Amino acid sequence: MNETLTCALVEERALVERYVADTLTDAHGRADFEAHVIACPRCQDEIRLAMAVRADLAPLAAGTRRARRVLPLGLGIALAASIAAIILSRAAGTSTRWQDLGAVPVAPIYLGVEVRGTPVRGDSLLALAMKAYDDRRYDAASAGLTGALAAGTDSAPAEFFLGAALLMLDRPEAAAETFGRVIALGDTPYLGEARFYRAKALLRQGNGAAALSELHAVASSSSAVSGWARALADSVESRMRR
Ligand SMILES: [Zn+2]
C-alpha cells in the first residue's frame, strides 16, 4: 500500500486495536502502520494502553488463572508489553543476519507491576530501578534490579526487566540467562515475553536453533506476543534454510 498514515487515520481505522489483537494483516496496511508507529510517540502510547487493557482482560477470559491483585487507588494492573516486537517482526523479514534477527531497537515497555499486600524493602528499590529503566539508563537499572532482587522484591517483573536492561546493554548471554530464570518461574504474566526476548538474546549470539524452540513455545501459547513470535520464527526458519 505504501500510504503515509496520520494519527487521525490510525484512530479512524482503529488500527491500534487491530494491531494489538494481531488482526492487522499485511493486506490491510500493517507495514504502513508500523512505519508510522516507529516515528510516533503518541501512537506508541496508544499501543501501550491497548496492551495494558488486554493484559487486564486476559485472566478473565482464561477463567482458570488466578485472580490478579489490584494496585491501590484503582489504578489497575498492567504488565510488560512490548512494542519493541513491532519493529522487529518488520526488520526481520528482510534480514539475513542473526544479529539483525536478534536486534531489539526499542526496550520492552514498563507499565507497572502487581503489588503485594505487604511491601518489602526490595519494592522501593524496584521502583527506583524502573525509573532508571524508563529513562533508558540501563546500567543503573540493571544494578538497581539486582539489588531489588537481593532485597526480596517479586522476582518475575524484576528478573524480566533485568533481562531487558541487559539486552539493551547488548549483553545477550547474561540476558538469555536472566530470561531463563523468568521462564523457570512458570506461569507468570511475563512468561510469553520472557521467551520472546530470550529468543532475541539467543539470536544475538547466533543460536538460531535454541531461539526457535523458545519462539515455538510462545507461538503456541495465547501470549500477547504470540503473533510476533510466529513471524520471527518464520524469519529464523528461512534464515536456517539458506
Ligand atoms: Zn500517530
Boltz pocket constraint, residues with backbone or C-beta under 6 A from the ligand:
constraints:
  - pocket:
      binder: B
      contacts: [[A, 6], [A, 7], [A, 10], [A, 36], [A, 40], [A, 42], [A, 43]]
      max_distance: 6.0
